[in-house]
């Protein structure tokens, strides 16, 4: 698998205690919630993320999440440390 920016995002999510994020997508949509799962592929470390919109962290069911392609994410803001990753 290639090392790509999806791996950077994956590692950052693993390192923070507050996993709440704000996503800015390529269709100009902004989503606030949690990345609760992911799908690997042969080309990218993470090809698709499972996202659930929520204000507070709770027990999430990945089957109820929205699938977001990593290539559609332009920016991720982490509420834990105010870090912003641009893609």
Secondary structure as UniProt FT lines:
FT   HELIX           5..15
FT   STRAND          20..25
FT   TURN            26..27
FT   STRAND          30..39
FT   STRAND          48..53
FT   HELIX           62..64
FT   STRAND          66..69
FT   HELIX           70..72
FT   STRAND          73..78
FT   TURN            79..81
FT   STRAND          84..86
//
